[in-house]
Amino acid sequence: MTADLPISFSTTAERALADVDPAGRVEQLARHTREMATAMIARGDACPVGEDEDFTNLECRLTHFVWAERAKHFLLLYRDVQLQLQIATLLVREGKTDEEAVNQLYRRSREALAEALADWDADHNAQLDALKRNEKQRRRQLNAWKLQHNPWPLYRHQLEEIAGQSTALSTEYSQLSRKADGFGELRALLKETIAVTEEVTTRAQHRAEEIITFLREGDTEPDRPGVVASRLEDYANGETPPNRLDHYTNRVNALIARFSEKQRVTVASEGGLLKYKEINFRRSTDQWVSAEIMPIIYELWELSEQINNGLNVAVANVRNRALLLATELKAGHEVSIDNNQLAQPLAVFLEKTEKRRDQFTALRHRLEERIRQDLQLTSVYRPDPGFLPLPLQSGIDVFTRRQGRWITTVQEWLHRHASGVSQFLGAAAREDKLSASEKTVRVIRQRTLTPDNAAYTNILITRGYIGESFLVGRERETAHLKELIQNWKLGFRGSVILTGNRLAGKTLFGELITNRFFAGNTIRLQPHSSVMVQGRRTPTTGDLSAALAFVEKYTVQSRPMVWIDDLETWTDAETTLAANVRALGEHIDDYSGRIFYLVSTSNAVYHHLNRYLDVGRVFQSRISLDDFSAEDMIRAVRIRHGATHKLLVDADGEPVSDAAFNKMVKRIFRATDGNVGETINRWAYYTERYDDERVVQSTGRRYSLPAFLSPDTAPLLSTILLEKQVRDYRLRKLFGPAYAERYASILQRLIRIGLVTRHPDGNLEITESVVNDLGKMLEAESYLNYSS
């Protein structure tokens, strides 16, 4: 009977073992599994089952009852080797192990398979020979098998299943290999984003050192200050601003969006059974990047911008000093020129930058290590559940819950209550003695960020569009604008104005719209900056009509969006805001069929312009962003808080419950009349550092501005509020002789108590932490229309 059995399996098995080699492709192991399964099935099928079954055929009975089981186990072993080698190959691709270790794994796997095959063959031959020699034992064994159900049909099915599993593993490996490439692109993109921040900070330091060298090594001739001022002006005009952060976050989001939403991944084998994980690669990666990577990138970006802005301020200070010296020299005054003194602002900048650089470097190393260690496709093979699991305190929507505490005794409560009443009466008496200036300073100090909690507050107050990780609400407004854009594409007028109080999210919403509907086709117009259209760049002044003419000239063949944020900032000594608004209206009338115009301004400015220029008729629609629901506000604060990786605790260091968290947000929400930006800002103002891992909300009284407006202060504050940022020259022009006689001293007093902030470039602005409070006060006194 032996001659009737197929002998091809031994040849097939030897070929399968020979190809367990690192020089070959791991995908070919699945082919060998199918070939071996086919050969095994052919050998088993050569012996009949059922009515034609011969109960006395020793070799066939041994094949069905013994050999088939060993065949199944050998095929399982080969399948498991295939799985481990596929995982090892992916680990090598992502740099998690070296090729030598994988080569050793191949060698050990081949040796184990060869040993198993040899043992199997030897055991089978030994058992066959023993039964052939011993007739009594042979008859007993054949009778025992005769009483049992023939297992071959079951073994045959299992061999087919194992072959199918091996084929599925090969297909899965091909899919995971492509995903590994995607994760490689994602890591490279995140590293590129980090490199940009590194480049900005390094370039700022090198620029400062170059300018210091130029200043200190120069001569002290009379025309030297003028040369310095001219050179620094050329430097400022020649600087190319770096890409915006959303340029990178948009690419990150687009890359993650390509990942599959659901896939089953084979992660291990135990007792012959394969273990799987059901992975949503898109959602898991998006959540992990949003919680673990983006917050640190935002902080790095903030630090690099602070360093770059610090350089610009230092250069402006040096240039102003040089201009002052040049003016003095032209006037014939005797002036001593000290190059070291002239370079002092830049030296101070470098000293401060070194301290910031240490913080920047530590953050960058931590972020790069986190990307290298965790942001890998092979993280799916970790023993932890899921893929890229979030730490307990990093989950955006995960908060530690605890039960509320019972009040200990009625007597203790009464004691505290009586004590509290006494304290309140004493505090009320002290409150009456404070002046309006003291109360104003107290409010502004309470709404000031503390430096020791910067790691928390930097993420809370991140401004502008940084991808959609922190985006909440605005679904209704987005749908409205989408409809307007669709109408514009059909040939109707395309012009929308966004209004709202300060910090209502106009900039964020505008950037959201540009990203969703005009990605790569948006022209952002800002005064005293530059604009690029179709590869052509031109500087902008305060003349909006000139900027719009440049846009119109080079967009004949395209249909872009023009995005003008903070319309009120378009003004200078030569061009008034009213002239710019009229020019904008004319441009919209002429070109809104092929250019979509999105403009933002504050409620106060909109009402002011509408009253005198009927600006409402210019726009197809006005979208107010003052409405924001309490539920969305809770989500917005929760997302920002979760991204900080800090635990919110009470005064005793215990984690706060969800209910307590929501109550804290709603308290601020009511105080700010639902203004989203101000609510998040005040959350940052009122949150203090508890320790390295925890933060706590202050529980003391939260103060508001006193009633201090007078016929002198109100017009001045109204003007600054409407202009948003204004210089002394503009105020002198508006108020005339009265400015020097009365308003200049009032302005200095407002600056001293913190209501008005003077920026390093000389611009004046209402302090952000109180701007909306002040707007409401001015509206209550009928100085302007501030609400929507």
Stockholm file with secondary structure:
# STOCKHOLM 1.0

chainA/1-788         MTADLPISFSTTAERALADVDPAGRVEQLARHTREMATAMIARGDACPVGEDEDFTNLECRLTHFVWAERAKHFLLLYRDVQLQLQIATLLVREGKTDEEAVNQLYRRSREALAEALADWDADHNAQLDALKRNEKQRRRQLNAWKLQHNPWPLYRHQLEEIAGQSTALSTEYSQLSRKADGFGELRALLKETIAVTEEVTTRAQHRAEEIITFLREGDTEPDRPGVVASRLEDYANGETPPNRLDHYTNRVNALIARFSEKQRVTVASEGGLLKYKEINFRRSTDQWVSAEIMPIIYELWELSEQINNGLNVAVANVRNRALLLATELKAGHEVSIDNNQLAQPLAVFLEKTEKRRDQFTALRHRLEERIRQDLQLTSVYRPDPGFLPLPLQSGIDVFTRRQGRWITTVQEWLHRHASGVSQFLGAAAREDKLSASEKTVRVIRQRTLTPDNAAYTNILITRGYIGESFLVGRERETAHLKELIQNWKLGFRGSVILTGNRLAGKTLFGELITNRFFAGNTIRLQPHSSVMVQGRRTPTTGDLSAALAFVEKYTVQSRPMVWIDDLETWTDAETTLAANVRALGEHIDDYSGRIFYLVSTSNAVYHHLNRYLDVGRVFQSRISLDDFSAEDMIRAVRIRHGATHKLLVDADGEPVSDAAFNKMVKRIFRATDGNVGETINRWAYYTERYDDERVVQSTGRRYSLPAFLSPDTAPLLSTILLEKQVRDYRLRKLFGPAYAERYASILQRLIRIGLVTRHPDGNLEITESVVNDLGKMLEAESYLNYSS
#=GR chainA/1-788 SS CGGGSCCHHHHHHHHHHHTCSTTSCTTHHHHHHHHHHHHHHHHHHTSCCSTTCCTTCHHHHHIIIIIHHHHHHHHHHHHHHHHHHHHHHHHHHTTSSCHHHHHHHHHHHHHHHHHHHHHHHHHHHHHHHHHHHCHHHHHHHHHHHHHSCCCHHHHHHHHHHHHHHHHHHHHHHHHHHHHHHHHHHHHHHHHHHHHHHHHHHHHHHHHHHHHHHHHHHSCCCTTHHHHHHHHHHHHHHHCCCCCCHHHHHHHHHHHHHTSCSCEEEEEEEETTEEEEEEECHHHHHHHHIIIIIHHHHHHHHHHHHHHHHHHHHHHHHHHHHHHHHHHHHHTTCCCCCCHHHHTHHHHHHHHHHHHHHHHHHHHHHHHHHHHHHHSSGGGGGSSSSSSSCCCTTTCTTCCCCCCCCCCCCHHHHHHHHHHHHHHHHHHHHHHHHSCHHHHHHHHHHHTSCCGGGHHHHHHHTCCSCCCSTTCCCCHHHHHHHHHHHHHHHTTSCCEEEEEESTTSSHHHHHHHHHHHHSTTCEEECCTTSEEEETTEEEECCSCHHHHHHHHHHTCTTCCCEEEECCGGGCCCSSCCHHHHHHHHHHHHHHHTTTSEEEEEEEHHHHHHHHHHHCGGGGSSEEEECCCCCHHHHHHHHHHHHHHTTCEEECTTSCBCCHHHHHHHHHHHHHHTTTCHHHHHHHHHHHEEECSSSEEEECCSCCCCCCCCCCTTHHHHHHHHHHHSSBCHHHHHHHHTHHIIIIIHHHHHHHHHTTSEEECTTSCEEECGGGHHHHHHHHHHTTSCCCCC
#=GC SS_cons         CGGGSCCHHHHHHHHHHHTCSTTSCTTHHHHHHHHHHHHHHHHHHTSCCSTTCCTTCHHHHHIIIIIHHHHHHHHHHHHHHHHHHHHHHHHHHTTSSCHHHHHHHHHHHHHHHHHHHHHHHHHHHHHHHHHHHCHHHHHHHHHHHHHSCCCHHHHHHHHHHHHHHHHHHHHHHHHHHHHHHHHHHHHHHHHHHHHHHHHHHHHHHHHHHHHHHHHHHSCCCTTHHHHHHHHHHHHHHHCCCCCCHHHHHHHHHHHHHTSCSCEEEEEEEETTEEEEEEECHHHHHHHHIIIIIHHHHHHHHHHHHHHHHHHHHHHHHHHHHHHHHHHHHHTTCCCCCCHHHHTHHHHHHHHHHHHHHHHHHHHHHHHHHHHHHHSSGGGGGSSSSSSSCCCTTTCTTCCCCCCCCCCCCHHHHHHHHHHHHHHHHHHHHHHHHSCHHHHHHHHHHHTSCCGGGHHHHHHHTCCSCCCSTTCCCCHHHHHHHHHHHHHHHTTSCCEEEEEESTTSSHHHHHHHHHHHHSTTCEEECCTTSEEEETTEEEECCSCHHHHHHHHHHTCTTCCCEEEECCGGGCCCSSCCHHHHHHHHHHHHHHHTTTSEEEEEEEHHHHHHHHHHHCGGGGSSEEEECCCCCHHHHHHHHHHHHHHTTCEEECTTSCBCCHHHHHHHHHHHHHHTTTCHHHHHHHHHHHEEECSSSEEEECCSCCCCCCCCCCTTHHHHHHHHHHHSSBCHHHHHHHHTHHIIIIIHHHHHHHHHTTSEEECTTSCEEECGGGHHHHHHHHHHTTSCCCCC
//
